[in-house]
Amino acid sequence: MVQANHIIPEREEAPRTHCIRCGTCCMKGGPTLHEEDAILFTKGILKRSDVYTLRKGEVVRNIDDTLLVLEQEIIKIKGQGEAWSCMFYDDDQGACRIYDHRPLECRALKCWDLRGFKEVMERPCLQRRDLIKRDDGILEIISAHEQRCAYETLESAVSGLRGPDSDKAVENILALLQYDHYMRPLLTEKLKVDPNAMDFFFGRPLTTTIRMFGLCVKQEGDTFLLVPVESHTS
Ligand code: SF4
């Protein structure tokens, strides 16, 4: 599960009036980007390989800790490997590596006064199409991927597991996972698409996000096996 936006640090007993650079907000997930942040890509502060897309239909955790199904895609700055910390957070220095150019949400977030942050959260989010030239052929590939691998389609296939033809449902799910999995290296090989920007272009791999449906994938060679999350982690 990912945070849709920055999570808010718990309040201390004495109310703050300024930032004490505790780093909590940067260690609990990178910001969601808004239209005003597009300029950071134009200036080269951010690259498409620094961000990832959460697609429509993904389940995320909101700042109030409730679960939320995204009604439209959002783009977030990546974490540090498996950790939540924003990739631009420098642990040793306790500082942001792009502080002077930090995104809108980061500038608005004052954990002692959330009014400005809440106002910013309502502003239009950046979309993939805002960062891709209109004549770039990748837009068509993204569109085809959206049609084939929509979360609505995956959810429908998963619900088929409880129906009379569960074998067919498994087949459908695996077909989606394999399409999403194998198209990525193919695009790098054939069209030289940056492999580090795949999660921006196509969202996180379905083999990862399928966990939101209580399933995970074991890969044995070219074969994918679907297993319930509990049995995979036990
Ligand atoms: S961009 Fe900078 S300020 Fe914003 S979350 Fe990352 S490290 Fe923190």
Residues whose N, C-alpha, C, O or C-beta is under 5 A from the ligand:
A	BS01	SF4	C25 C26 G29 G30 P31 C86 F88 Y89 C96 R102 C106
